[in-house]
């Protein structure tokens, strides 16, 4: 009889533990190079948008959150660059292992959707490295042939470049998915987390930043001209190519387009040396507070490089990480098109 009671008690205890676990989700990261850095965690949960910071310890980070429905969680480094974007809900336990500087090689385990999302990224690593129209085409092809798969919605919302000429096409592809593949919370989470969705069509305000030429703080005011702003960090990938495109735009449109770059890291020595190597002649600014600098709060910078193009009234026309698309937009608007 005692054996029967023991079995019943064990079953009840297991059920109780499972029910406790189902009340939250857990994300664990173990990344070489992460050390004790601060990580920003942005989540759209049952109670709304949550934006918190946690310190890693010896390259390890653990976060527990709550969301009764599938939502998006963004891990962002202290330099404003994204570490990982995950789809999570209560009951999930997602783990990330690898090296901080090699995200293409990370091992992501713990939920079918995230595992398949990362497998898609690894399978198209060459396209993700370029972040161009070929990746967009691969995502659109997958979504067109997998309308009942939630991965289609995640790829369209989170990994597609969302260039201005593709927005209508992407919207139609999302709406064509089976309703179960595009749950409301997931769509709402993307709308809240996406800088593109939040900020395009809003107006830039003057920003008080440190100006390299004047060696003092001055106002970066974009009104009166078509403007292209380039937000970057000292460890920026493909910076040489981005600067080359900006240099070409400056040569052609210096009189009609205001071009300014803004460094959002605290290391001023590296900032100065990088600019000397660039030998670029447009305006150079520095935000001492990084992506959280009070002057940049309204921009909600969650990743770099970030290119923002605005018209002469300050209205944002483009916001994204594609230097070529930003330059094309600025060039076109400067010619009145």
Residue pairs with C-beta under 8 A, 6 or more apart in sequence:
21 91
21 93
22 90
22 91
23 66
23 90
24 64
24 65
24 66
24 90
25 64
25 65
25 66
25 67
25 88
25 89
25 90
25 91
25 92
25 93
25 94
26 62
26 63
26 64
26 92
26 93
26 94
27 62
27 63
27 64
27 65
27 73
27 75
27 86
27 88
27 94
27 95
27 96
28 60
28 61
28 62
28 63
28 93
28 94
28 95
28 96
29 39
29 56
29 60
29 61
29 62
29 75
29 83
29 84
29 95
29 96
29 97
30 59
30 60
30 61
30 95
30 96
30 97
31 56
31 59
31 61
31 83
31 96
31 97
31 98
31 99
31 100
31 106
32 59
32 98
32 99
32 100
33 59
33 99
33 100
33 101
34 56
34 59
34 60
34 61
34 100
35 56
35 58
35 59
36 55
36 56
36 57
36 58
37 55
37 56
37 77
37 78
38 53
38 54
38 55
38 56
38 78
39 53
39 54
39 55
39 56
39 61
39 75
39 76
39 77
39 78
39 83
40 51
40 52
40 53
40 74
40 75
40 76
40 77
40 78
41 50
41 51
41 52
41 53
41 54
41 63
41 65
41 73
41 74
41 75
41 76
42 49
42 50
42 51
42 73
42 74
42 76
42 193
42 302
43 49
43 50
43 51
43 65
43 67
43 71
43 72
43 73
43 74
44 50
44 67
44 71
44 72
44 185
44 188
44 189
44 192
44 193
45 65
45 66
45 67
45 71
46 66
46 67
46 68
46 69
49 192
50 65
54 61
54 63
59 100
61 75
63 73
65 73
65 88
66 90
67 88
67 89
67 90
67 185
68 89
68 90
69 89
69 183
69 184
69 185
69 186
70 87
70 88
70 89
70 113
70 150
70 183
70 185
70 186
71 87
71 88
71 89
71 185
71 186
71 189
72 85
72 86
72 87
72 88
72 158
72 186
72 189
72 190
72 193
73 85
73 86
73 87
73 88
74 82
74 84
74 85
74 86
74 193
74 302
75 82
75 83
75 84
75 85
75 86
76 82
76 83
76 302
76 303
77 83
78 290
79 233
79 235
79 264
79 265
79 290
79 291
79 304
80 233
80 264
80 290
80 291
80 301
80 302
80 303
80 304
81 233
81 303
81 304
82 302
82 303
83 100
83 103
84 96
84 103
84 106
84 108
85 158
86 94
86 108
86 114
87 111
87 113
87 114
87 117
87 150
87 154
87 186
88 94
88 111
88 114
92 110
92 111
93 110
93 111
94 108
94 109
94 110
94 111
94 114
95 107
95 108
95 109
95 110
96 106
96 107
96 108
97 106
97 107
98 105
98 106
98 107
99 105
104 121
104 122
104 125
104 128
104 129
105 122
106 118
108 114
108 115
108 117
108 118
109 115
113 150
113 151
113 154
116 151
117 151
117 154
117 155
120 142
120 151
120 155
121 128
121 159
124 135
124 138
127 134
127 135
127 138
128 135
128 159
131 161
131 321
131 322
132 161
132 322
133 161
133 163
135 159
135 160
135 161
136 160
136 161
136 163
136 166
139 155
139 156
139 159
139 160
140 156
140 160
140 169
140 170
140 173
142 151
142 152
142 155
143 152
143 153
143 155
143 156
143 173
143 174
143 177
144 173
144 176
146 152
147 176
147 177
147 178
147 181
148 177
148 178
148 180
148 181
149 181
150 180
150 181
150 182
150 183
150 186
152 173
152 177
152 181
153 174
153 177
153 181
153 182
153 186
153 187
154 186
156 170
156 173
156 174
157 174
157 186
157 187
157 190
157 194
158 190
160 166
160 170
161 320
161 321
161 322
161 325
162 170
162 196
162 320
163 320
163 322
163 325
164 317
164 318
164 325
164 329
174 182
174 187
190 197
191 197
191 198
192 198
193 302
195 299
195 300
195 301
195 302
195 303
195 306
195 319
196 319
196 320
198 300
199 299
199 300
199 316
199 319
200 316
200 317
200 318
200 319
201 315
201 316
202 298
202 315
202 316
203 310
203 313
203 314
203 315
203 316
204 222
204 223
204 227
204 229
204 308
204 310
204 314
204 315
204 316
205 298
205 314
206 219
206 220
206 221
206 222
206 223
207 219
207 220
207 262
207 285
207 295
207 296
208 217
208 218
208 219
208 220
208 295
209 217
209 218
209 220
209 262
209 285
209 286
209 287
209 293
209 295
210 216
210 217
210 285
210 286
210 287
210 288
211 217
211 218
211 220
211 283
211 284
211 285
212 272
212 275
212 284
212 285
212 286
213 283
213 284
220 229
220 260
220 262
220 283
220 285
222 229
222 258
222 310
222 314
223 312
223 313
223 314
224 312
225 256
225 257
225 258
225 312
226 256
226 257
226 258
226 309
226 310
226 311
226 312
226 330
226 333
226 334
227 257
227 258
227 259
227 260
227 308
227 309
227 310
227 314
227 330
228 246
228 249
228 257
228 258
228 259
228 260
228 307
228 308
228 309
228 326
228 327
228 330
229 260
229 261
229 262
229 307
229 308
229 309
229 310
230 242
230 246
230 259
230 260
230 261
230 262
230 305
230 306
230 307
230 323
230 326
231 261
231 262
231 264
231 296
231 299
231 301
231 304
231 305
231 306
231 307
231 308
232 239
232 242
232 261
232 262
232 263
232 264
232 304
232 305
233 263
233 264
233 265
233 304
234 263
234 265
234 267
234 270
234 271
234 274
236 242
236 304
236 305
238 305
239 274
239 305
241 323
242 305
242 323
243 278
243 280
245 323
245 324
245 327
246 259
246 261
246 280
246 282
246 323
246 327
247 280
248 327
249 257
249 259
249 327
249 330
249 331
250 257
250 259
250 280
250 281
250 282
252 331
253 330
253 331
253 334
254 282
256 334
256 335
257 330
257 331
257 334
258 283
259 282
259 283
259 330
260 282
260 283
260 284
260 285
261 280
261 282
261 283
261 284
261 285
262 285
262 286
262 287
262 296
263 271
263 274
263 284
263 285
263 286
263 287
264 287
264 290
264 291
264 293
264 296
264 301
264 304
265 271
265 290
266 288
266 290
268 286
271 286
275 284
287 293
287 295
287 296
289 295
289 296
291 301
291 302
291 304
299 306
299 308
303 321
304 321
305 321
305 323
306 319
306 320
306 321
307 318
307 319
307 320
307 321
307 322
307 323
307 325
307 326
308 316
308 318
308 319
308 326
309 316
309 317
309 318
309 319
309 326
309 329
309 330
309 333
310 316
310 317
311 317
311 333
317 329
317 333
318 325
318 326
318 329
320 326
